[in-house]
């Protein structure tokens, strides 16, 4: 069974761990956000094109059958 830590020690340990965190700079945050939007847009365009091709193919196929 693990030993219990009192609340004061716990808070001190949390503060020590938070001090070790390397936070991203404003520039890194903006750059990452822009890259996420670019990748999401490219993915949306890709799936739109794939959907359009499949839809046209099915319409052509079903038009020939019916």
N, C-alpha and C positions, 0 to 999 in steps of 0.2 A: 504494500500500500504506500502511495506517495505521501511525503510529508506535506502538511498544509503551510501555505505562505500567508503571513498576516497581511491585511490590506495595505499597510504602509509600505512593506517590502514590495508588494505587487506593483503599486504605483511607481515606486522607484525603478523597478525593473522595466516597466512599460516605458517610462521616460528615457531610460538608457537605450532601449531598443529603437525608439523613435528618433533619437539623436543619431543613430547609425544610418537611417534612411537617406538615400541620395535622391532628392526631389528633382524632377526635370525642370529645365529652364523654361521661360516663357516661349522662347524661340522653338525649342524642341516640342513643346506642347502644340503650338500653332502648326508646325510642320507635320507632326503626326496627324493632327486633325484634318489638315488639307489632304494628306495622303489617304486617309480613310474615306473622305468624300470622293476623291478621284477613283479609288478602287471600287467603291460602291456604284459609282456612275458607270464605270466600264463594265462591271458585272451586270448591271441593269440593261445596258445596251446589248451585251452579248446574249442574254436570255431573251430579249425582245426579238433579236434577229433569229435565234434558234426557234422561238415560238412561231414567228412569221413563216419561216421555211416549212416547218411541220404543218402548220395550218394550210398553207398553199398546196402542199403535197397531198394532204388528205382531201381537200376540196377537189383537186384534180382527179384523184383516185375515185372518190365517191361520185363525181360527175360522170366518169367513164362507165361506172357500174350501173348507175340509175338512169 
